[in-house]
Amino acid sequence: MEFRLRSYNENDADTILSWISDERDFYKWSAGVLGDYPISREQFGFVNNLMAFTAVNDDELIGFFTMRRPSENFDELRFGFIVVDPEKRGNGYGKGMLQLGIKYAQEIIGAKKISLGVFENNESAYYCYKSVGFKDTVLDETEIYTVLGEEWKCLELEIIL
């Protein structure tokens, strides 16, 4: 599997948004941070404020994620908005994309820790994150979101580099 990360380009937006075709998946992916389903290309422009990456195989888009700093320094980065083309899922692309992201965070940015949140009901994503080395961490208080009339618990994961 030979693919690479590149900086997100606004021309990628329509393809990335097409991967999220259902309201439930949209909230698993975004936690509603970008707005209500379905979001517009303009609302997705929020990712321009983050370090956003697109995974490509040749010139085909296969995945997307962002990194941001939860504090002023670069010791910790937080991954978010992680998504893989649904037609490519189950083939190791998510794992490979995250491994490249972790390498970039460590070697280029100099991060000492990477964190992310994942909803308890998003098992495939959870196991993908665990497969690249993320470990469960316990927060003082579990984040709970009300989504589609249900309470969704957010699990916190981290990698110490």
C-alpha positions in Angstrom: 0.0 0.0 0.0 1.8 3.1 -1.2 0.1 6.4 -0.3 1.1 9.7 1.2 -0.2 12.6 3.2 -0.4 16.1 1.7 -1.8 19.3 3.0 -5.6 19.6 2.6 -6.7 21.6 -0.4 -10.1 23.3 -0.5 -10.8 21.4 -3.8 -10.8 18.2 -1.6 -13.9 19.3 0.3 -16.7 17.9 -2.0 -15.0 14.4 -2.1 -14.5 14.3 1.6 -18.0 15.5 2.4 -19.4 12.8 0.0 -17.9 10.1 2.3 -20.3 11.1 5.1 -23.7 10.2 3.6 -25.7 9.6 6.7 -26.6 11.7 9.7 -25.5 9.2 12.3 -22.1 8.8 10.7 -21.8 12.5 10.4 -22.1 13.0 14.1 -19.8 10.1 14.9 -17.2 11.9 12.7 -17.8 15.5 13.7 -19.6 15.5 17.1 -21.6 18.4 15.5 -18.6 20.8 15.8 -19.0 21.8 12.2 -22.8 22.4 12.4 -25.9 20.3 11.8 -26.1 17.6 9.2 -25.7 18.1 6.3 -23.0 20.7 6.4 -22.0 22.9 3.5 -18.6 23.2 1.8 -18.4 26.7 3.5 -19.0 25.2 7.0 -16.3 22.5 6.3 -14.0 25.5 5.6 -13.5 25.5 9.4 -10.8 22.9 8.9 -8.6 25.6 7.2 -8.0 26.9 10.8 -6.4 23.6 11.7 -3.5 21.5 10.4 -5.5 19.5 7.8 -4.2 16.6 5.8 -5.5 14.5 2.9 -4.3 11.0 2.3 -3.8 10.2 -1.3 -3.0 7.1 -3.3 -1.7 8.3 -6.7 -4.1 11.2 -7.2 -7.1 9.5 -5.5 -8.2 10.8 -2.2 -8.6 8.0 0.4 -8.7 9.8 3.8 -8.6 13.0 5.7 -7.8 14.2 9.3 -6.8 17.3 11.2 -4.3 18.1 13.9 -4.7 21.0 16.4 -2.9 22.2 19.5 -5.1 22.0 22.6 -2.7 24.5 24.3 -0.2 27.1 23.2 2.7 24.8 22.8 3.3 21.9 20.4 4.0 19.2 23.1 0.5 17.8 22.5 -1.5 17.6 19.3 -5.1 16.5 19.0 -6.3 14.5 16.0 -9.8 15.1 14.7 -12.3 14.7 11.9 -10.7 11.4 10.9 -12.4 9.8 7.9 -11.6 7.2 5.2 -13.4 6.8 1.9 -16.1 4.2 2.8 -15.2 2.2 -0.3 -11.7 1.9 1.0 -12.4 1.0 4.6 -11.2 -2.3 6.0 -8.1 -2.3 3.8 -5.6 -0.7 6.3 -5.8 2.8 4.8 -7.0 4.3 8.1 -4.2 2.7 10.1 -1.6 3.7 7.5 -2.9 7.3 7.4 -2.7 7.5 11.2 0.8 6.0 11.3 1.9 8.7 8.8 0.2 11.4 10.9 1.8 10.1 14.1 5.2 10.1 12.4 4.7 13.7 11.2 3.5 14.9 14.6 6.6 13.4 16.3 9.3 14.1 13.7 8.2 17.3 12.1 6.2 19.0 14.9 8.1 17.5 17.8 4.9 16.5 19.7 5.4 14.4 22.9 1.7 13.3 23.1 -1.2 12.9 20.6 -4.8 12.7 21.8 -8.2 12.1 20.3 -11.7 11.4 21.2 -14.0 8.7 19.8 -17.6 7.9 20.5 -18.1 4.6 22.3 -20.6 3.5 19.5 -17.9 3.9 16.8 -16.2 0.6 17.4 -14.4 0.3 14.1 -12.7 3.7 14.6 -11.9 2.8 18.2 -10.1 -0.4 17.2 -8.3 1.3 14.4 -6.9 3.9 16.9 -5.9 1.1 19.3 -4.1 -0.7 16.4 -1.7 2.2 15.9 -0.9 2.5 19.6 -3.5 4.8 21.1 -4.3 3.8 24.7 -7.4 4.5 26.7 -7.0 7.3 29.2 -9.4 8.3 32.0 -10.5 11.9 32.3 -11.9 13.4 35.5 -15.2 13.6 33.7 -16.5 11.6 30.7 -17.8 13.9 27.9 -21.3 13.0 27.0 -23.0 14.4 23.9 -26.7 14.3 23.2 -27.0 13.2 19.6 -30.2 12.3 17.7 -32.0 12.0 21.0 -29.4 9.6 22.5 -26.5 10.1 24.9 -23.2 9.3 23.3 -20.1 8.8 25.6 -16.8 10.0 24.3 -13.8 7.9 25.0 -10.4 9.6 25.3 -7.3 8.0 23.8 -3.7 9.1 23.7 -0.2 8.1 22.6 2.8 9.2 24.6 5.7 9.6 22.1 
